[in-house]
């Protein structure tokens, strides 16, 4: 489904890392992620 995002969260380092990807027609594209702290 082209509307899906695959999200990976790494807790290896002291600061977590979040990355988002889309897979469309066999092409993998990393999407920017912006987080707001409230």
C-alpha distances in whole Angstrom, upper triangle without the diagonal:
4,5,6,9,11,15,18,21,24,28,30,32,34,31,27,25,21,19,15,13,9,9,8,10,12,13,13,14,16,16,19,19,22,24,27,30,31
4,6,8,11,14,18,21,24,27,29,31,33,30,27,24,20,17,13,11,7,7,6,9,11,11,11,11,13,13,16,17,20,22,25,28,30
4,7,10,13,17,19,23,26,28,30,31,28,25,22,19,16,12,11,8,10,9,13,14,14,13,13,14,12,15,15,18,20,22,25,27
4,7,10,13,16,20,23,25,27,28,26,22,20,16,14,10,9,7,8,9,13,14,13,12,12,12,11,14,14,17,18,21,24,26
4,6,10,13,16,19,22,23,25,22,19,16,12,10,6,6,5,8,10,14,14,13,11,10,9,8,11,11,14,16,19,21,23
4,7,10,13,17,19,21,22,20,16,14,11,8,6,5,6,8,12,15,14,13,10,10,9,10,12,12,15,16,19,22,24
4,7,10,13,16,17,19,16,13,10,7,6,4,6,9,12,15,18,17,16,13,12,10,10,11,10,13,13,17,18,21
4,7,10,12,14,16,14,10,8,6,5,6,8,12,14,17,20,18,17,14,13,11,12,12,11,14,14,18,19,22
4,7,9,11,13,11,7,6,5,7,9,12,15,17,21,24,22,21,17,16,14,14,14,12,14,13,16,17,20
4,6,8,10,9,6,5,7,9,12,14,18,20,23,26,24,23,19,18,15,16,16,14,16,15,18,18,21
4,6,7,7,5,7,9,12,15,18,21,23,27,30,28,26,23,22,19,19,19,16,18,16,19,18,21
4,7,8,7,8,11,14,17,19,23,25,28,31,28,27,23,23,20,21,20,19,20,19,22,21,24
4,5,6,8,12,14,18,21,24,26,30,33,30,28,25,24,21,21,20,18,19,18,20,19,23
4,6,9,13,16,20,23,26,29,32,35,33,31,27,26,23,23,21,19,19,17,19,17,20
4,7,10,13,17,20,24,26,30,33,31,29,25,23,20,20,18,15,15,14,15,14,17
4,7,10,14,17,20,23,27,30,28,26,22,21,17,17,15,13,13,12,14,14,17
4,7,10,13,17,20,23,26,25,22,19,17,14,14,12,10,12,11,14,15,18
4,7,10,14,17,20,23,22,20,16,15,11,11,10,7,9,9,13,14,17
4,7,11,13,17,20,18,16,12,11,7,8,8,7,10,11,15,17,20
4,7,10,13,17,16,14,10,9,6,5,7,7,10,12,16,18,21
4,7,10,13,12,10,7,6,4,6,9,10,14,16,19,22,25
4,6,10,10,8,6,5,6,7,11,12,16,18,22,24,27
4,7,6,6,5,6,9,10,14,16,20,22,25,28,31
4,5,5,7,8,11,12,16,18,22,24,27,30,33
4,6,9,11,14,16,20,22,25,28,31,34,37
4,7,10,13,15,19,21,25,28,31,34,37
4,6,10,13,16,19,22,25,29,32,34
4,7,10,13,16,19,22,26,28,31
4,6,10,13,16,19,23,26,29
4,7,9,13,16,19,22,25
4,6,10,13,16,20,22
4,7,10,13,17,20
4,7,10,13,16
4,7,10,13
4,7,10
4,6
4
